[in-house]
Amino acid sequence: MSVEVLSDKISLIDRARELMVEKIKSAIAQRDQCTIALAGGGTPKPLYEKLAQESLPWEKIHIFWGDERYVPVDHPDSNQKMVREAWLNQVSMPASNIHPMPTTGENPYTDAAKHEQEIREFFQCSAGEIPSLDIILLGMGDDGHTASLFPRTEALTVRDRLITVGNKGNSQRLTFTAPFINQGRCVIFLVAGANKRPALAQVFSPQGDEKQYPSRLIKPQGELWWLLDQEAGEEIASH
Ligand SMILES: O=C1O[C@H](COP(=O)(O)O)[C@@H](O)[C@H](O)[C@H]1O
């Protein structure tokens, strides 16, 4: 595990951009493509805006989402909408390289199963196998949730699927499961702000409750990076 505490949010975003570009290039050099799952929320938006300015072989990059609010794509809460506006609409990435989570509004469980099937077909993997994405970008909420794995919800217990339904109170979302995230080749948490400090202390504590602080469930077989700004990470940095 690598933990870096950057002096402020601008430095955090710049380090994340640098790391993402390095990992994208290395995946393309090794496998001729790079598969990335993105986080929603406010923290990564400036990172996506920066990535839009990079010159990368966009046709070799495939974009997925680690979680999605169960709303139409034109809804202000849509993670897909945010990423398209900040990044994907600005670059010449083929439309077929963009793999959003479906939110048809019919039934989130049906959409979760449909997306799981799409992912299995893309990676050509059978039921029971778990594919590895090259980069999984995650955020962490001030309650310790990551993706849409919220404290004390059923989604935390799902072990036999790639995609499930997450619950934030009464609202439903789609989310990668912890086993799918943990199969990632490189998982990067991006965390900023003093409001995240108490949850971070619990996530980094040697003993802690995974059900209460779901980010503790993330223990990938590949690399794990925690990029924190000073406000979020000052207690972590002092240990
Ligand atoms: O709701 C969500 O929140 C988390 C954390 O967002 P942040 O803006 O506080 O970093 C995010 O990672 C997740 O994708 C999103 O749906």
The ligand as a Tripos MOL2 file, in Angstrom:
@<TRIPOS>MOLECULE
LIG
   16    16     1     0     0
SMALL
NO_CHARGES

@<TRIPOS>ATOM
      1 O1        -21.6330    9.4440   -3.6520 O.2       1 LIG1
      2 C1        -20.4790    9.2690   -3.9140 C.2       1 LIG1
      3 O2        -19.5400    9.6460   -3.0250 O.3       1 LIG1
      4 C2        -18.2100    9.1330   -3.0330 C.3       1 LIG1
      5 C3        -17.3310   10.1650   -2.3650 C.3       1 LIG1
      6 O3        -17.4600   11.3960   -3.0740 O.3       1 LIG1
      7 P1        -16.5560   12.6630   -2.6900 P.3       1 LIG1
      8 O4        -17.0230   13.7700   -3.5850 O.co2     1 LIG1
      9 O5        -16.8190   12.9410   -1.2500 O.co2     1 LIG1
     10 O6        -15.1460   12.2760   -2.9550 O.co2     1 LIG1
     11 C4        -17.7810    8.7990   -4.4450 C.3       1 LIG1
     12 O7        -16.5430    8.1560   -4.4510 O.3       1 LIG1
     13 C5        -18.8410    7.9390   -5.1350 C.3       1 LIG1
     14 O8        -18.4210    7.5530   -6.4260 O.3       1 LIG1
     15 C6        -20.0780    8.7700   -5.2490 C.3       1 LIG1
     16 O9        -21.1310    8.1180   -5.9530 O.3       1 LIG1
@<TRIPOS>BOND
     1     1     2 2
     2     2     3 1
     3     2    15 1
     4     3     4 1
     5     4     5 1
     6     4    11 1
     7     5     6 1
     8     6     7 1
     9     7     8 2
    10     7     9 1
    11     7    10 1
    12    11    12 1
    13    11    13 1
    14    13    14 1
    15    13    15 1
    16    15    16 1
@<TRIPOS>SUBSTRUCTURE
     1 LIG1         1 GROUP 0 **** ****
